[in-house]
Amino acid sequence: MLGLLSLPTWIVHIGSIVEWGLAMVLFYRVGQKLNNRMLMLMPWAMVPYLISGFFAIWYHLTLDTLQWLSDAQSYLTLMGSCAFGIWAFFLIRSLPATGVNEAKGGTQTHV
């Protein structure tokens, strides 16, 4: 069952997936509570990373024999990074502007 990995490594792998899934639920629920659409969308950007973690575990369960699982895990990690980048772009665009407000006599506004 342990294959090529030690028990502590398996615990870290499985714990990371559980932690990631719980973080997704937490972000969604906090977003609901605060009525913040961007926080509710964040878990969708996290999905490729979660699937990537499942693929990593699956790869190790097959004793590292199915190379396509490792390749797919790499591509899913890349997709997760892109998804987070896109999410961050829209998050920044959704924030109120800061800086000098020319229309109100040059007063300083802060977020």
ChimeraX attribute file (.defattr): number of C-alpha atoms within 10 A of each C-alpha:
attribute: neighborCount
match mode: 1-to-1
recipient: residues
	/A:1	9
	/A:2	11
	/A:3	12
	/A:4	13
	/A:5	12
	/A:6	9
	/A:7	12
	/A:8	8
	/A:9	12
	/A:10	16
	/A:11	10
	/A:12	11
	/A:13	16
	/A:14	14
	/A:15	12
	/A:16	14
	/A:17	18
	/A:18	14
	/A:19	13
	/A:20	18
	/A:21	15
	/A:22	12
	/A:23	14
	/A:24	21
	/A:25	15
	/A:26	15
	/A:27	18
	/A:28	22
	/A:29	15
	/A:30	13
	/A:31	17
	/A:32	14
	/A:33	10
	/A:34	11
	/A:35	12
	/A:36	14
	/A:37	13
	/A:38	18
	/A:39	20
	/A:40	20
	/A:41	16
	/A:42	20
	/A:43	21
	/A:44	16
	/A:45	20
	/A:46	21
	/A:47	19
	/A:48	22
	/A:49	24
	/A:50	23
	/A:51	17
	/A:52	23
	/A:53	22
	/A:54	16
	/A:55	20
	/A:56	19
	/A:57	20
	/A:58	16
	/A:59	20
	/A:60	19
	/A:61	16
	/A:62	14
	/A:63	14
	/A:64	16
	/A:65	11
	/A:66	13
	/A:67	11
	/A:68	12
	/A:69	20
	/A:70	19
	/A:71	14
	/A:72	16
	/A:73	24
	/A:74	17
	/A:75	15
	/A:76	20
	/A:77	20
	/A:78	15
	/A:79	18
	/A:80	21
	/A:81	16
	/A:82	14
	/A:83	19
	/A:84	19
	/A:85	13
	/A:86	12
	/A:87	20
	/A:88	15
	/A:89	11
	/A:90	12
	/A:91	15
	/A:92	11
	/A:93	10
	/A:94	11
	/A:95	9
	/A:96	9
	/A:97	12
	/A:98	10
	/A:99	11
	/A:100	13
	/A:101	12
	/A:102	9
	/A:103	7
	/A:104	8
	/A:105	8
	/A:106	10
	/A:107	10
	/A:108	11
	/A:109	11
	/A:110	8
	/A:111	7
